[in-house]
Amino acid sequence: MKPALDPSLQSPIPKKAPMNATAAVDFTDRLEVRLRRELLSHPDFEFERLVVRRVPGGGVCLEGVMCSETDVSEVAGFVSRVTGATEILNKLVVWTKPFKG
């Protein structure tokens, strides 16, 4: 069973950021932190390193190293469903852990 998503992530990313520059930075930081936390706590995803950034036009950029065997396209789909972002820049590198036997 998948964990319940944070309700604050259910609404889509607004097309325009608030007029106040400080508010825009705070909004972006909150979105990035919340989305990163959701990704890191997802039971099907495992990351060695993960950076989440908001990009102009309401998109999201994911950078980092993914260690799980889950297809990276599933991560992009999850991000799209959670944030409502239409553009996902997926710069994740998949690293297969060596077998320890």
Secondary structure, DSSP 8 states (H G I E B T S, - for coil): ------GGGSS---SS--SSHHHHHHHHHHHHHHHHHHHHH-TT--EEEEEEEEETTTEEEEEEEE-SSS-HHHHHHHHHHHH--S-EEEEEEE-------
